Amino acid sequence: MGFYDDRVLPRVINVVMNTKQTREIRGRVCSGLHGEVLEVGFGTGHNLPFLPDGVTRLRAVEPSGLGVQLAAGRIADTSVPVEVIGLDGQRLPLADASADTVLCTWSLCTIPDPVAAVREMRRALRPGGQLFFVEHGLAPDEKVRKWQARLNGMQQRIAGGCHLNRDIPSIIEAGGMAITRLDTYYGKGEPRAFGSLYEGTAVAA
């Protein structure tokens, strides 16, 4: 990665992904987590304050070393043991059926092969385990989709490879998961091209 992606972008994301709205969403998405949790796309640890009491351990996958450094304070403040286990969500260094629940927030937009990442999440889940997710992606309205297509190249350049218009439900299903709950909505106060959100749960198909 270049200087911008490696040293600047994680600091920007640390700020812009910690709004009142994102905290409310994180609280909802994390509320069902329990047991040993795998988080793909740990970022700077913004989900840690929202882990419920039933979580016994969190194993984190995050490609940005600076992102993990910026999470140090949040890691210190949580009572949940946190272990950073890898850099690549497409190749998880975990045995099969080793996680009770999986968490993925605003990450499938950036992972180069998101279907491979979902397959790995499915592999890591124990029988009956759930994936809890929120992602931004392809908008439901055609006019907004056209803007997403226009802006997608710029978005990838300035946001570390982030795609505006990935079809999140199709990616999750192609990865071998069945969606059990899905809420689709636009984030409040966000430009619709950037704020088309998918929030829900999935289990192994």
C-alpha positions in Angstrom: 0.0 0.0 0.0 1.1 3.6 -0.6 1.6 6.2 2.1 -2.0 7.5 1.7 -3.7 4.1 2.1 -1.3 2.9 4.8 -0.9 6.0 7.0 -3.6 8.5 6.2 -6.8 6.6 5.2 -7.0 4.6 8.5 -7.0 7.9 10.5 -9.7 9.3 8.2 -11.9 6.2 8.5 -11.4 6.2 12.3 -13.1 9.6 12.4 -15.8 9.3 9.7 -17.0 5.9 10.8 -17.6 7.0 14.4 -20.8 9.1 14.1 -23.9 9.0 16.2 -25.6 7.1 13.4 -22.9 4.5 12.9 -22.8 4.0 16.7 -26.6 3.3 16.7 -26.2 0.9 13.9 -23.3 -0.9 15.5 -25.3 -1.3 18.6 -28.1 -3.0 16.8 -25.8 -5.3 14.7 -23.7 -6.4 17.6 -26.6 -7.0 20.0 -27.0 -10.7 18.9 -23.3 -11.7 19.1 -22.4 -14.4 21.6 -19.6 -16.8 22.5 -16.4 -16.8 20.4 -16.8 -14.0 17.8 -14.9 -13.7 14.5 -14.8 -10.1 13.2 -13.8 -9.7 9.6 -12.8 -6.0 9.0 -12.0 -5.0 12.6 -10.9 -1.5 11.5 -10.0 0.6 14.5 -12.2 -1.3 16.9 -15.4 0.8 16.7 -17.5 -2.3 17.5 -15.8 -3.2 20.7 -17.9 -0.9 23.0 -21.1 -2.6 21.7 -20.1 -6.3 22.4 -22.8 -7.9 24.6 -22.0 -9.6 27.8 -22.4 -13.0 26.2 -19.2 -12.5 24.1 -16.3 -14.5 25.5 -13.6 -13.8 22.9 -13.1 -11.8 19.7 -10.7 -12.8 17.0 -10.1 -10.0 14.6 -9.0 -9.9 11.0 -7.7 -6.5 9.8 -5.3 -5.6 6.9 -4.3 -2.2 8.3 -1.6 -2.3 11.0 -2.2 1.3 11.8 -5.9 0.6 12.2 -5.1 -2.0 14.9 -2.8 0.6 16.5 -5.6 3.1 16.6 -7.8 0.5 18.2 -5.4 0.2 21.2 -7.5 2.3 23.6 -10.7 0.5 22.7 -9.0 -2.9 23.1 -7.8 -1.8 26.6 -11.2 -0.6 27.6 -13.1 -3.8 26.7 -13.4 -6.8 29.1 -13.5 -9.1 26.1 -10.2 -10.8 25.1 -9.2 -9.5 21.6 -6.8 -11.4 19.4 -5.8 -10.1 16.0 -5.3 -13.3 14.0 -4.8 -12.2 10.4 -4.8 -9.6 7.6 -6.9 -11.2 4.9 -10.6 -12.0 5.2 -10.4 -14.1 2.0 -8.0 -16.6 3.8 -8.9 -16.9 7.4 -6.3 -18.7 9.7 -9.0 -20.5 11.5 -10.1 -24.1 11.8 -13.5 -25.1 10.4 -16.4 -24.5 12.8 -14.4 -22.4 15.3 -16.6 -19.4 15.8 -20.1 -19.1 17.3 -20.9 -15.8 15.5 -19.3 -13.7 12.8 -19.4 -9.9 12.6 -18.7 -7.9 9.4 -19.4 -4.2 9.3 -18.7 -1.9 6.3 -16.1 -4.3 5.0 -17.4 -6.3 2.1 -17.3 -3.2 0.0 -13.5 -3.2 0.1 -12.4 -6.9 0.2 -11.1 -7.7 -3.3 -13.0 -11.0 -3.5 -16.0 -10.6 -1.1 -17.6 -13.9 -2.1 -14.4 -15.7 -1.0 -14.5 -13.8 2.3 -18.1 -14.9 2.9 -17.2 -18.5 2.1 -14.5 -18.3 4.7 -17.0 -16.9 7.2 -19.3 -19.7 6.5 -16.5 -22.2 6.9 -15.5 -20.7 10.3 -19.0 -20.8 11.7 -20.1 -23.6 14.0 -23.4 -25.3 13.1 -26.2 -23.0 13.8 -23.9 -19.9 14.0 -24.9 -16.6 12.5 -23.3 -13.8 10.5 -24.3 -10.3 11.7 -23.6 -7.6 9.1 -24.1 -4.0 8.0 -22.7 -2.9 4.6 -23.2 -0.2 2.1 -23.8 -1.1 -1.5 -26.0 -1.1 -4.6 -28.9 1.3 -4.1 -32.5 0.2 -4.8 -33.3 3.3 -7.0 -32.1 3.4 -10.6 -31.2 7.1 -10.4 -29.0 6.5 -7.4 -27.4 3.5 -9.1 -26.4 5.6 -12.0 -24.6 8.1 -9.7 -22.9 5.1 -7.9 -21.6 3.9 -11.3 -20.3 7.4 -12.1 -18.6 7.8 -8.7 -17.3 4.3 -8.2 -13.9 4.8 -9.7 -13.2 7.9 -7.7 -14.4 6.2 -4.5 -12.0 3.3 -5.1 -9.1 5.6 -5.4 -9.8 7.8 -2.4 -11.2 5.1 -0.1 -8.8 2.3 -0.3 -10.6 0.2 -3.0 -14.1 0.7 -1.5 -16.9 0.0 -4.1 -20.1 1.9 -3.9 -22.3 -0.5 -5.9 -21.7 -4.0 -4.8 -24.8 -6.2 -4.5 -24.5 -7.2 -0.9 -27.3 -9.8 -0.7 -26.1 -11.5 -3.8 -22.5 -11.6 -2.5 -23.6 -13.2 0.8 -25.8 -15.8 -1.0 -23.0 -16.6 -3.5 -20.7 -17.2 -0.5 -23.0 -20.0 0.7 -25.1 -18.1 3.3 -28.8 -17.7 3.5 -30.1 -14.3 4.7 -32.5 -14.6 7.6 -33.1 -10.9 8.2 -32.5 -7.9 5.9 -33.2 -4.2 6.4 -32.4 -2.0 3.4 -32.4 1.8 3.9 -30.6 5.0 3.3 -28.4 6.5 6.0 -29.8 9.7 7.5 -28.1 12.8 6.2 -25.8 10.9 3.8 -25.7 11.3 0.0 -27.7 8.3 -1.2 -25.0 7.1 -3.5 -22.8 6.6 -0.4 -25.4 5.7 2.1 -27.5 2.8 0.7 -27.2 0.3 3.6 -27.9 -3.4 4.1 -28.3 -4.6 7.7 -29.1 -8.1 8.7 -28.2 -11.7 9.6 -27.4 -14.8 7.7 -26.7 -18.5 8.4 -25.0 -21.2 6.4 -27.2 -22.3 3.5 
